[in-house]
Structure formats: C-alpha cells, structure tokens
Amino acid sequence: MTAESTVRERWTNLLADDDGIAGRMHGIFDEAPARASLPYILIGGSQSEDWGTKDRDGAEVRMNSVMLCRGDEGVLLSLVAARIEAAVDRLRGVAGDWEIVSSRALRTRLVREPGDQLRWGIELRARCLRVIEPAAPG
C-alpha cells in the first residue's frame, strides 16, 4: 500500500473505533454518500509528496476531513470536533509497511452552509517513513 492509502485507512479506522466520534455520527464515509442523514463525517481529498531520506522511502501526506451537521447541533459539533483533533496525535505509529512518525492538525475551519447546516473541516499532515525489515540472521 502507498503511504497515502495507509494514512487514509488508519485515520478512518481511528475515527470509526472512537465511540465518542462514531457513536454520535450516522456514518464515516470515504466519499459523499448518496443518502445519509446528518450528522456524518466525510474523509476528503488527500495528496502526498516525497519526504524520504537517503536510505528510506518517505512521504508527507496531507488530508482533509469534514463533519456535517444541522445548524442546531453546534454542541455536538464542538464535542466531536475536539475528539477528532485529539485523534490526530493517535495517528502516529506503525501501519503496514509505513511508520507514521509525525502527525499534526494544520488548520480547522467552521462554516455555516445554506440550508442551516454546519460544516467543520480539519486539514492534517502525516509524515511517514517506510518500515525497514530487520536483516535475516546469519
């Protein structure tokens, strides 16, 4: 798997495994759902670029996630947004062939949408290095 797909999968799983997030949403989707009632989370676009070293492949992955809810659900939005921001630190660690060595929320944004909806978004950055297999003994 690529670093980008690894980070996306790990991020989606982190959000889905947190009852304080997933338990308050009607779903966590990788693309805009055809039919889903609010509130839900959309894992948005991502991009990656080289972040390797002389001896290890690496990638810097940037990704957006969006939470949509009704305009009267501001308290819910605040609670879940805080949990999502806290989850960024838990993104670090080994995932498949990659080690996510750093993760950081770069920015968040809250927008009131037409139709009395709230849209809260987070842009995060994860820096990854390919895991080096230990040399076989002997």
Secondary structure, 3 states (H helix, E strand, C coil): CCHHHHHHHHHHHHHHHCHHHHCCCCCEECCCCCCCCCCEEEEEEEEEEECCCCCCCEEEEEEEEEEEEECCCHHHHHHHHHHHHHHHHHCCEEECCEEEEEEEEEEEEEEEECCCEEEEEEEEEEEEEECCCCCCCC
